[in-house]
């Protein structure tokens, strides 16, 4: 009986934990209209390098050096910082990422009054090549 109880507890823990993670991952969606926003710097290496500098000064704290959402400043945040290397983020349009970065969603700040439009697009451009920067 102890074995069954132990397995049941493990199963329930995994079930509830995975549901919580999935719920956090899918709760913040940009409006459909954001998908129409076009990145003027898409594929531009110079823009990606500028985005990298901004990322290292601002985003690393929560999103981590690799952009995988494991920065020390994000440990206690809820929801957790996005993992830019995840399929979910990769599947989002550049416009959706730009919109999210511009609007913010606590605990993530809005960056529309902090960075220029070009700087936010440069960040999106860097996020798109982040995996290749490791």
C-alpha positions in Angstrom: 0.0 0.0 0.0 2.9 2.4 0.8 4.2 1.9 -2.8 0.9 2.7 -4.4 0.5 5.8 -2.2 4.1 6.9 -3.1 3.5 6.5 -6.8 0.1 8.2 -6.6 1.8 11.2 -4.9 4.5 11.4 -7.5 2.0 11.1 -10.3 -0.2 13.9 -8.8 2.9 16.1 -8.2 3.9 15.7 -11.9 0.4 16.3 -13.1 -0.2 19.5 -11.2 3.3 20.8 -11.8 3.2 20.3 -15.5 -0.2 21.9 -15.7 1.0 24.9 -13.8 4.0 25.2 -16.2 1.9 24.9 -19.3 -0.6 27.5 -17.9 2.3 30.0 -17.3 3.8 29.3 -20.8 0.5 30.0 -22.6 -1.1 32.8 -20.7 0.5 35.9 -22.4 -0.5 36.2 -26.0 -0.1 39.2 -28.2 -3.1 40.3 -30.2 -3.4 39.0 -33.7 -2.8 42.5 -35.1 0.8 42.3 -33.7 1.6 39.5 -36.2 1.2 42.2 -39.0 4.1 44.2 -37.6 7.2 43.7 -39.7 10.7 43.7 -38.4 12.7 46.3 -40.4 15.9 44.7 -39.3 15.1 41.0 -40.0 18.4 39.2 -41.0 20.5 42.4 -40.4 23.7 41.4 -38.6 24.5 44.9 -37.5 21.1 45.3 -35.9 21.5 41.9 -34.2 24.8 43.0 -32.7 23.2 46.2 -31.4 20.4 44.1 -30.0 23.0 41.9 -28.3 24.5 44.9 -26.5 21.0 46.0 -25.3 20.2 42.4 -24.3 23.4 42.1 -22.2 22.8 45.4 -20.5 19.1 44.9 -19.7 17.7 41.4 -20.4 20.4 39.1 -19.1 19.4 39.7 -15.5 16.2 37.8 -15.8 16.5 35.9 -19.1 20.1 34.7 -18.6 23.1 35.0 -20.9 21.8 32.2 -23.1 18.3 33.7 -23.2 16.9 30.5 -21.7 15.0 32.3 -18.9 17.4 31.2 -16.1 18.8 34.6 -15.1 19.3 35.1 -11.3 16.9 38.0 -11.2 14.1 35.9 -12.6 14.3 33.1 -10.0 11.5 34.5 -7.8 9.4 36.0 -10.6 6.0 34.7 -11.4 5.5 34.1 -14.2 9.0 33.1 -15.0 11.0 34.9 -17.7 10.5 33.5 -21.2 13.0 31.0 -22.6 13.8 32.6 -26.0 15.2 29.2 -27.2 11.8 27.5 -26.6 9.6 26.3 -29.5 6.8 28.5 -28.1 8.9 31.7 -28.5 10.4 30.6 -31.8 6.9 30.1 -33.2 5.8 33.6 -32.3 6.0 36.3 -35.0 8.6 39.1 -34.7 5.7 41.4 -34.3 4.3 39.5 -31.3 7.7 39.6 -29.6 8.0 43.4 -30.4 4.5 44.0 -29.0 5.2 42.0 -25.8 8.5 43.9 -25.3 6.8 47.2 -25.9 3.7 46.5 -23.7 5.3 44.5 -20.9 3.4 42.2 -18.6 4.3 42.4 -14.9 6.7 41.4 -13.6 8.2 42.2 -17.1 8.4 46.0 -17.6 7.2 47.8 -20.7 10.1 49.0 -22.8 8.3 51.3 -25.2 9.3 54.4 -23.1 12.8 53.0 -22.3 14.0 51.9 -25.7 13.3 53.4 -29.1 11.3 51.5 -31.7 14.6 50.7 -33.5 16.2 49.4 -30.3 13.2 47.1 -29.6 13.4 45.7 -33.2 17.1 45.2 -32.7 16.4 43.2 -29.6 13.9 41.0 -31.5 16.5 40.6 -34.3 19.0 39.4 -31.7 16.6 37.1 -30.0 16.1 35.4 -33.4 19.8 34.6 -33.7 20.4 34.0 -30.0 20.7 30.3 -30.3 23.5 30.6 -32.8 25.4 33.0 -30.5 26.2 30.3 -27.9 
